[in-house]
């Protein structure tokens, strides 16, 4: 059985039990009623093979944090016009200023562009801020962390 089907079955049993219909009690499902010590299921989760690594763990690369020194903030693009093609075209547009490694523009029309050096970020800000890209005047500025 898949995790989803197990959860759906458990929820329907609990719902029917709460509604007063006779069915399997939550204690019989291993929920409560005895304090088994491991989330009420007793032992390791059945559906996770022992040889697997923990839940959702990557392959050890860790989070790739963007270096704020080498990242430029991009704005002024139309919102809800997200496409891989636009990001690729913008990458080419930004390469006028230096070695632009990547462009990530979200639904808001704002995002970031990564360069190989801090000097190239400064060059991009100086040369491309206020330039026209696909009919939009784009803003290129220093990357600052979002205010909490």
C-alpha positions, 0 to 999 in steps of 0.5 A: 500500500502507498502512504497516501492510501494508508492515510486515507484509510486511517482518516476514513476510519477515524472519521467514521469512528467520530461519527459514531458508526461502528468500525475499527477503533483508533486504538486498534489502528495503533493510534493512542490507547497504549502509548507505544512510544514511537508515534503510536505505530510501534517500531520503525515506519513500515513503508520505509525500507531500512537501507534508505537514507532519511526522509528527503535528504539530498546527496550531501551537496547542501544548500547552494547559497547565492553569494550576495556579492556576485548576485544582482537583483532584477526587477521591472519585468511583467508579472505572471509572464514566467517562461524558460525562454524569457529567462534564457533571453534575459541571460543573453541580455545580461551577458553584455555586462559580463559572465552571467551564470544564471537568471531566476525570475519569479512570478512577481517579475523580480528575481536574481542574476548570478555573475562570476565576480562582484565587479561584473555585478557592478558593471551590470548595474552601471550598464544595464539598469534602465535598459529595455528588455522585451519592451520592459525597462528593467531594473538592475541593482545590488542584491540585498537579503529580504527584510525580515 
